[in-house]
């Protein structure tokens, strides 16, 4: 059997955690898929999967091998593409993860325009606020907002995003308008669980950064939910500008402490640490960087 083909089959089985699902994607008989994986394990003299009657999962050896395997497959595909399709339009599948609100408001319209330019690319988009495991779950890239955890992944900054402290006119009329960020300790403040600093909101005064620990009766990982609770007049929100910009223009929300805004949050494209990023993913990353460059 061809070693490269065995590696491809192994990678698909690892992504699905199922020989049956892998066989459907590969258009192979389940027995053939199993035979490829078995031959790979015998050649390596190591077991790569933990097997049960219902599913298969990677063991430690399998996880280590998968990372190197994907790297080699990516390099091989890139080599073939650079020679065979040097002047051809990029094509193939890209699986993307992105935060829900940002994905709905900004990524999806951008991808619509991207597909009009590159119709041979197939996009699979997962919009959720959970942090996916890129390699293990078969993602090619993910969008992340804010501070990034230590990781072996590559991060390319696409743009910056403003966060704004705001409240509804009704809330301010009922509870008063805080004149300084430190007065937030006397107000009901909503906490965005997506931000690593959580309850500690950062501000700048006279060139010096300081933080205020806020408290409130509502926390969420959805900027859309934060916006709706703030619009309802139930508290003070710390919301992404891209979510509330129209509310600010219409006067439905009032910005607070604009002179004390601390900093912009980065929007990043994250992808596995590979020397040879696939042409199609590189094209998408460059497209998004150009598209989002002026977004604040």
CORSUL-V553473 format. One record per backbone hydrogen bond with DSSP energy under -0.5 kcal/mol. CO is the residue of the C=O (numbers start at 1). NH is the residue of the N-H. If there is no record, write none. Layout:
# CORSUL-V553473
co=CO nh=NH
co=CO nh=NH
This chain:
# CORSUL-V553473
co=2 nh=6
co=3 nh=7
co=4 nh=8
co=5 nh=9
co=6 nh=10
co=7 nh=11
co=8 nh=12
co=9 nh=13
co=10 nh=14
co=11 nh=15
co=12 nh=16
co=13 nh=17
co=13 nh=18
co=17 nh=56
co=18 nh=22
co=19 nh=23
co=20 nh=24
co=21 nh=25
co=22 nh=26
co=23 nh=27
co=23 nh=28
co=29 nh=33
co=30 nh=34
co=31 nh=35
co=32 nh=36
co=33 nh=37
co=34 nh=38
co=35 nh=39
co=36 nh=40
co=37 nh=41
co=38 nh=42
co=39 nh=43
co=40 nh=44
co=41 nh=45
co=41 nh=46
co=48 nh=59
co=49 nh=51
co=50 nh=57
co=55 nh=52
co=57 nh=50
co=59 nh=63
co=60 nh=64
co=61 nh=65
co=62 nh=66
co=63 nh=67
co=64 nh=68
co=65 nh=69
co=66 nh=70
co=67 nh=71
co=68 nh=72
co=69 nh=73
co=70 nh=74
co=71 nh=75
co=72 nh=76
co=73 nh=77
co=74 nh=78
co=75 nh=79
co=76 nh=80
co=77 nh=81
co=78 nh=82
co=79 nh=83
co=80 nh=84
co=80 nh=85
co=81 nh=85
co=85 nh=88
co=92 nh=122
co=94 nh=96
co=94 nh=124
co=95 nh=140
co=95 nh=141
co=96 nh=126
co=97 nh=143
co=98 nh=128
co=99 nh=103
co=100 nh=104
co=101 nh=105
co=102 nh=106
co=102 nh=107
co=103 nh=108
co=106 nh=110
co=107 nh=111
co=108 nh=112
co=109 nh=113
co=110 nh=114
co=111 nh=115
co=112 nh=116
co=113 nh=117
co=114 nh=117
co=114 nh=118
co=118 nh=121
co=120 nh=92
co=121 nh=123
co=122 nh=94
co=124 nh=96
co=125 nh=127
co=126 nh=98
co=126 nh=128
co=130 nh=132
co=132 nh=134
co=133 nh=137
co=134 nh=139
co=135 nh=138
co=141 nh=97
co=142 nh=270
co=144 nh=268
co=154 nh=271
co=155 nh=157
co=156 nh=269
co=159 nh=267
co=161 nh=265
co=162 nh=241
co=164 nh=239
co=165 nh=256
co=166 nh=237
co=167 nh=254
co=168 nh=172
co=169 nh=173
co=170 nh=174
co=171 nh=175
co=172 nh=176
co=176 nh=178
co=180 nh=183
co=181 nh=184
co=182 nh=185
co=183 nh=186
co=184 nh=187
co=187 nh=189
co=188 nh=236
co=191 nh=193
co=191 nh=220
co=192 nh=195
co=195 nh=198
co=197 nh=200
co=199 nh=201
co=199 nh=214
co=201 nh=212
co=202 nh=262
co=203 nh=210
co=205 nh=208
co=208 nh=205
co=210 nh=203
co=212 nh=201
co=212 nh=214
co=215 nh=189
co=218 nh=191
co=220 nh=193
co=221 nh=223
co=222 nh=226
co=223 nh=227
co=224 nh=228
co=225 nh=229
co=226 nh=230
co=227 nh=231
co=228 nh=232
co=229 nh=234
co=230 nh=168
co=230 nh=233
co=236 nh=190
co=237 nh=166
co=237 nh=239
co=239 nh=164
co=240 nh=243
co=240 nh=244
co=241 nh=245
co=244 nh=248
co=245 nh=249
co=246 nh=250
co=247 nh=251
co=247 nh=252
co=247 nh=253
co=248 nh=251
co=254 nh=167
co=256 nh=165
co=257 nh=260
co=258 nh=261
co=260 nh=204
co=265 nh=161
co=266 nh=146
co=266 nh=268
co=267 nh=158
co=267 nh=159
co=268 nh=144
co=268 nh=270
co=269 nh=156
co=270 nh=142
co=271 nh=154
co=272 nh=274
co=275 nh=277
co=278 nh=282
co=279 nh=283
co=280 nh=284
co=281 nh=285
co=282 nh=286
co=283 nh=287
co=284 nh=288
co=285 nh=289
co=286 nh=290
co=287 nh=291
co=288 nh=292
co=289 nh=293
co=292 nh=295
co=295 nh=160
co=296 nh=162
